[in-house]
Amino acid sequence: MSTSPKIPLDILLSLPTAAEFLTHLGGLYEKTPTFVEQFFLENLCPTNNDSSTITAAKSRITNVKLLFDEIKQYVKRSPTGVQLELLKSHPDLCLKLEQIESSITEESKHEQGRAGLSTLTPEERQNFTKWNEAYKSKFNIPFILAVRNASKYTVLSALKGRLTNPNSTVHEEIAHALFQVDKIAFMRLLEKVTYSSTQEGHGGFLTCHVLDTANGIPASGMRIELYKYNDDDTKELVKSFVTNSDGRLPSGPALKGPDFTVGQYQWMFYVGDYFARYASSRISGAPFLDVVRLDFGLDDPTDHYHVPLLCSPWSYSTYRGS
């Protein structure tokens, strides 16, 4: 897939023609540039709109999420027949590349490749083929899943679960498939568009807070490391921290501005080192909890992600906070 430079949002919204706009965003929805074109013609096209309409659109669309929220409404408002055509334009997952080479888009090739779908074992491929055919027969649409950051195990689990769900109706499954299509389109948008040239980042940020539940206090002085995974599952250290007296990061957000990007990350909390200072913890040479590793994903660069850790020498819990 091409790695063309991303276009800044403000430059994108100022493009004068639909053809230029579609050059950047025509591939958001699989083989269906109509929705993007409709958005442009009704909001940004100089020949179709007065200056006040265009100015209003630029004023309210201040980040990529707001842009996408407007575009996806054209999918939501389209007739059922058009929505079904969109769903059926998506290729079957896990087909041999030579079977789809002539019809699959570059975006889909890239997404399936990143999910490792070419590494299915013969048994996994047999199961997938059987479940996939049953799914298509039951719902009359291809199985669709936003696979870019999913493993083959996620794909197989999702397919089996959605196929065998006794409460799933055709209407509900079509709605879920459209939800997955929107997720795919948003991930594609993030690879094509960056924040405006007047901004420093998309606006999202990552924070963390550690609480010592054994002693009922903030976990001050705990060493923490943040890593980001590469496409090949290797990881690189992003930053190291030591929590302050409130159990938070002393410098504020761990990631913000241009550093806050979508992807898979890992927190490493050195819990054993922290609890070693307390005699009541009875930490041995091989502590029950030494390093707590939390893998998590960031998929919206405009949002706030808060990851708290509640821990003792013997247990921990976490959730996405606010």
Buried (B, 14 or more C-beta within 10 A) or exposed (E): BEEEEBBBBBEBBEBEEBEEBBBBBBBBBBBBBBBBBBBBBBBBBEEEBEEEBBEEBBEEBBBBBEBBEBBBEBBEEBEEEBBBBBBBBBBBBBBEEEEBEEEBBEBBBBBBBBBBBEEBEEEBBEBBBEBBEBBBEBBEBBBBBBBBBBBBEEBBEBBBEBBEEEEBEEEEBBEBBBEBBBBBBBBBBBBBBBBBEEBEBBBBBBBBBBBBBBEEEBBBBBBBBBBBBEEEEEBEEBBEBEBEEBBBBEEEBBBBBEBBBBEBBBBBBBBBBBBBEEEEBEBEEEBBBBEBEBEEEBBBBBBBBBBBBBBBBEEBEBEEEE
